[in-house]
Amino acid sequence: MNAFVNVGAASFTTTGRNVGGRQQDLCAGRPARAAPRAAPVMMANMQEIRNRIESVKNTQKITEAMKLVAAAKVRRAQDAVLRSRPFSESLQKVLGGLLKRLKKEKIYDVPLLQEREVKKVLLCVITGDRGLCGSYNSYMLKKTEQRCAELKAEGIDVCLFCIGGKGYQYFKRRDYEIIKDIRCGQAPTNEDAISISEILLSSYLSGDVDRVELMYTKFVSLIASTPSVRTIVPLSPSGLETEGDEIFQLTTKDGKFVVEKETVPVAKAEEFPADMIFEQDPGQILSALLPLYLNGQLLRTLQESIASELASRMSAMSSASDNAKGLKKDLTLEYNRARQAAITQELMEIISGASAL
């Protein structure tokens, strides 16, 4: 005679006869044993969930720390921009005054201001050295490929100057001519800008390229940035006179990071007296000042691109932290359900065993 008692996930099987109100095994003469429990398997699942919760907690700590580090670097970058403002404004005033003087005399015999037929263009591409910064690098790489396709469609040759490891690693695996690649880190200095401008100017003045375009990321806000293209050589006299500036400052408001934008008006041109005598020809002075102006523009562009990268990393790490919080909450709920199911199963086994006696 076979008797089966099914309670929940537990199953008890006895074979034999009832002796004194107790079901016994005919072979061994002892009470029937329960089938192997599923509790060890459930406990293993609970341990796995606990391990995942701890892993998510550690990941959340890392992403929050990376967000704070990026915020600190953004503030250092904006301090560097503010320190360089007085020199940039003074240089802008002097250049504006010289251009006015040269316009009256109709002298533009300056190599950096002369345009020529474009047969080859050098694209100076600014990307990051590391990832974990959202779509910052991918947007710039796509913009560069699009610009290269446009120039090649017009029959213009293209070569690349990569600033940042991500851009160099991407384009070296594809059919692109790379003349140089450098790393400037996340704190660009004036020396970095000078070394870059020397390479660009030597390529242009030697006739290897006919135009130099800068591919950089324009900072808009903490959650938005725009890949942009800008011609830096040859320089445009009208662009030198009318170019303004914007200053972004990262601050905190109600416990959250916010960006305050300030539009800086165009620096007024220096008024030179009509009878002012220059020891050197004004064209020579302008030729000496234009590389300084180019260095300043490159440094500002590098700082703006780095600020965009850090802001994108802040946004990505903030989203990762929020996702970690949500995942931790879901895993905790799943763990509590599994724990409650294990407790319920053990109680049912105890009750079923007591009922079988």
C-alpha angles and dihedrals in degrees: 000000000000123000124189126192115190118190118167109305094338122093126190121195124193130177123194138038140316111258117184092342092307127107110232137187111251094212102044100022093226133112115282117264126233121249116257111288126240091221096098090055091049091048089053090053090050091051090051091051091050090052091051091050091053091047092051091049091053092047090051091053090052095049093048090050091050090051092054092046091052090050091052091050091049090055092049089050092051090049089054090051092051092050091054095049099089093055092045092051093048091049091048091053094050093047091049091052093048092049090052090050092048092048090058091049092039093227116148101151092138118124095215091055098047118097122210138181109297115232100146131024128200114213114204103204119197116200136149128272093223140036132229090089102111117239096337097111098035093053092051093047091051091047091051093050090049092051092048090052091050093051094045090050087059091051095254121138118232134206129178136227107194121207107188134031099255094059094047093048091050100047098039089066090055135060099276130126110237115189097180143353129196139172120227100174124215096302107058115196135199089259089059091051092049093051091049094047091049091057093046095047094046090052092050100041093046090056096242090123131021099206137020120210126189119220108199141145116254114218113234106158141323091281101033137054133163127220106230140186124216133176109226101168123073093034121221116230092212090050091053091054101044104036115121130185143225128215121206122198124191112220138157126249125179089348094307133103115253134173123228115203123205122188112217114208122233113279110251115245117255112255109228117196114252092237093048112131119211118212087216131035111276089234090058091048090050091049089054094046098046094070088052089051090049091051090052093049092049092049091050091048092049091050091048092050092048090049089052091050093049092046090050089050090050090052093046093049091046090053090046091052091050091049090049091053091051093046092048090052092050093047092049090052091049091049092051091050092050091048092050091048091052092050091048091049093051091049091050091050092052092047092047092049092050091049091052093056 
